């Protein structure tokens, strides 16, 4: 089954939404709109942890890669409502604020 990518409720601005095909690392389970970081050891992406200081992409839908690495159409650019981002449970407000600095992902509340 292929999931339709519909971001209507989560979008909070007019940034053009773009996607990039990546690989989610084996063993990972990520929710929709999870911040993703590149793991140089595997060459794949993983969910950002509590202590992450930067994220490169957002997952566009939930992915269960427990049985092996999976291809994924991650979000490369978007303006998204922070209430939709699946931040790690223990991540501080300061870390959340700067997590996507230098990327085309903007996290802001709707006007």
N, C-alpha and C positions, 0 to 999 in steps of 0.2 A: 504494500500500500504506500502510495506517495502522498505526503502531506502538502496541502496548499499553503503557501506562505502568505499570510494575511496579517499585516501589522497595524491595521486601521486604529484599533483602540489604544495601542501603545505609542503611536506617533504623536509628538508634541511640537513639531515644527515643520519647516518645509525643506529640510535637507533631503537630497535625492538618496533613496535607499539603494545600496549596491551590495552584492554578495560576492564571496570568494569561495571557491571549492577548496576545502582543506581535509585533513584526516584527523579525527578524534582518536586519541591514544587508546590502545587496548586497556581494558579495566576501568575506563571512565564511564560514569553515568552523569549526564548533565541535563538540567532543566532548560526549558525554553528561556531565552534571553539571559543565559549565564555568561559572565565575562570569561573569555578564554585567553590563555597564555601559551606561548610557544615553548615546548620542551626540547631543547637542543639535543638532549641525549637520545631521544627517539625520533626527532624530526616531525613530531605530531603535536597537536594541541590538547591541552588539559584545562579543566575548570580552574579558575583562579582560586587560591586559598586565602584564608583569613589575613595572612601577612603580605599578600601581593601588593606591589607598589605600582604596577602597570598591567594593563590588559590590552590586547591587540585587536580582538574581535568579540562579537557576541554570538552565541548560538541562536539559530533562527527557529529551532524547534527542539524538543527533548530528544536526546540520543542515549541509547543504552549500548555501550561498546564493551560490556563485560566479557563477551565471547570473542572479541577481537576488534582491532582498529576498524573504524567506519568512515567513509567519505561523508562530508557534510557541507551544505551550502551556508556558510557562516555569514553574518552581517558585517560588512566592512565599513559602511557609512549609514547613519540614521540619526535623527533627533528623536530621542525616546524619553517618555515619562519615567522618572526614577522609580515610581511605584511598580513598574513592570520588570525592572532589572532584578535578576535572581542573584543578588550579592551573597557571598558566603556569610553564614549566620553571625560569625564573630568579627566581621570587618568593621572598623571604626568609621565614623562619619568623615573624618579627614582623609582616610584612605579611599573611600568611595568618591570623594570630591575630585581627587586627582588621578583616578584609575585610568581614564581614557585620554589623558593629556597627550597631545601630539598625534592623535588619531582623528579620523573623520566621524567618530561617534560622539555625539553631544547628548548629555543627560540633563534635561531641564523639565521643570513642571510646565504643564500647558498654560497658555496665557489666559 
